[in-house]
């Protein structure tokens, strides 16, 4: 039996944005098993919210909101390892990790060291989202976003310069 | 590290991921057909058990109260009043608890991040209000067994001991109700009383709420 149209649209949205989901999960979860659970949870919550999707927003805005909300809530849970996920395989399979880029690894480490909310801002900024879209996703003003981005960039710059000296 | 370099690095990562990530469509189809449930189940089995036990306890006490009223003596008034107070407090706590759990389930993850996180954290923090309510029933557990024998044959020593216990429980319950609030999370006594891991997560939640509020003001 062919899947309903809505299912196909959902699949194609996830296919298009799988990189975003992976990057968010990777930024909030370094442990492989936890990351697998988090990816499953993000996609599950996306599917649950899919019929309520409001087309006044872009798919990416909707997706970022859900993925970040789930990731931050997941990150704040203490007993992540106890959550027995029901899927034995990965929903998003990584065939080759980007481990050969030393600078990128440093950047990921520094992002991971940021507080949860700063981390979300930095991810959106690196994804080239406009200040307006970042403000929409997070629920802050554009001015506030601009100030915070400058502050976080300053922090990252200091960290990189400490490494290189 | 220049701004442009950060973005270039991230774009290169993106490109690499684009090639190396594959979606397991079969698993998504399984999810769509409801074969997979949420890994973060908001309503844990233990919470349902707590509500059921609370209801059973209230029904059991209600039955005893009815029996006590049917065979009423002047001394059974202590039992009736104490048991009714415990029932009212337990039912209030159950109602507050069910309301909070249903509110948690209604929170949409597709609202903006700060609003959603604030709501989630506030609801998580409200768990303590249930404990505060339940603690109010403590003094009544020291009065329900007052009986004819105690009044007719009880020594002064027994009554001094009994009233001291009731007074201490009442004072403790009122103090706890007034002070066990998340605003006092950083106080030493709070950390001693609520040192277990269940409460540590509430402490973290309170700090996160402060962080969010500061974040909005910055």
Interface residues (C-beta under 8 A of the other chain):
Chain A: X3 X7 X10 X11 X14 X15 X18 X19 X22 X23 X37 X40 X41 X43 X44 X45 X47 X49 X52 X53 X54 X62 X65 X66 X68 X69 X70 X72 X73 X74 X76 X77 X78 X83 X85 X86 X87 X89 X90 X91 X92 X93 X94 X95 X96 X97 X98 X101 X103 X104 X107 X115 X116 X117 X120 X126 X127 X128 X136 X137 X138 X139 X140 X144 X147 X148 X153 X156 X157 X160 X161
Chain B: X1 X3 X6 X7 X9 X10 X12 X13 X14 X16 X17 X18 X19 X20 X21 X22 X23 X24 X25 X27 X28 X29 X30 X31 X32 X36 X37 X38 X39 X40 X108 X109 X110 X111 X112 X113 X114 X115 X116 X117 X120 X197 X200 X201 X204 X205 X208 X211 X212 X215 X216 X218
